Amino acid sequence: MRKIIHCDADCFFAAIEMRDDPALRNRPMAVGGASDRRGVISTCNYEARRYGVHSAMASAYAKRLCPDLLIVPHRMDAYRDASLVMRHIFYDFSERVEPLSLDEAFLDVTDSEHCQGSATRIAEAIRERVRESLGITISAGVAPNKFLAKVASDWRKPDGLFVITPAQVPDFVRGLPVKRVPGVGRATANRLAQLGVASCGDLQRYDVFELSERFGAFGVRLHHLSHGRDERAVTVSRRRKSLSVEHTFPQDLPDVERCLGQLPGLLQSLGRRLRRVEGEYRVVKAFVKLKFDDFTTTTLERAGAQVGLAGYSQLCREAFERGGRPVRLLGLGVRFVDLREDQAFYQLDLFS
């Protein structure tokens, strides 16, 4: 039986800003781009969330919801420094740490000897260390697997700790709303509601075959999660699988020709980033990403596509046809395999 902890900093970017400038506390504030430059909210504090503001929301819309909202620019160096401190604290308690982002990570403490092997006490110690070292709070969830640990870390936010013991799993998942299951977005939740499914207990009435017919591969995962099962191990080493550059334009690009005109500059930026990892990876796919003026997004990728202007131009034309609307964001990227990993098997070009 595994002992998994999921740690998640509370409104991380905003917390760092409020820590460094106490005048920002106790008022609605967010970190993100300027509202008059088509910026987007990265994160916001809990005072702002009471107005409906949330991450990934357009800054201009956030200001309409909360006219007193103060939006401050990013300070990525400060966030990375704080993230590194947290990471070192995690490693003090376990060698098996899987970072998910700057502000969250899974820890497998099954074999940890700290705190007499108590995962709950380890989580408490980590939260206290982070508070003392960084002056911010993190929430933590303790459970027998990654799925339940992640759900638990969000259960008592902010600054909370929630524990799900193995004996509690059956009762807990039966009452768990399906909208709290990672991967269940609004569209999937609506489809489940049409089936009369509001909780994992409701979902348990359907067998794996029925769910796979309705939801494909995700239906199989839904079946397992609805019973509290998740066999994924904490992944200690995670190398990047893709690299991309993107740009949000002050004015929408009205047609595909204007989109194509932006490709050389983006491709130059992508090339500079690729040169930094040259020799470590082998590119296997190219992709483009477009976000239209109605905020719908499409990504088109193709194996073997030429990582050059001609290849990206063709991908861009095809992606644009999916929306046929003005474009507010354009991105280029590649997916690759890691040549430094023993398991990185890949298909060589036939005539290379």
Buried (B, 14 or more C-beta within 10 A) or exposed (E): EBBBBBBBBBBBBBBBBBBEEEEBEEEBBBBBBEBEEBBBBBBBBEBBBEBEBBBEBBBBEBBEBBEEBBBBEBBEEBBEEBBEEBBEBBEEBBEBBBBBEBBBBBBBBBEBEBBEEBBBBBBBBBBEBBEEEBEBBBBBBBBBBBBBBBBBBBBEBBEBBBBBEBEBBEEBBBEBEBBBBEEBEEEBBEEBEEBEBBBBBBBBEBEBEEBBEBBEEBBBBBBBBBBBBBEEEBBEEEEEEEBBBBEBBEEBBEEBEBBBEBBEEBBEBBEEEBEEBEEEBEBBBBBBBBBBBEEEEBBBBBEEBEBEEEBBBBBBBBBBEEBEBBBBBBBBBBBBBBEEEEEEEEEEEEEE
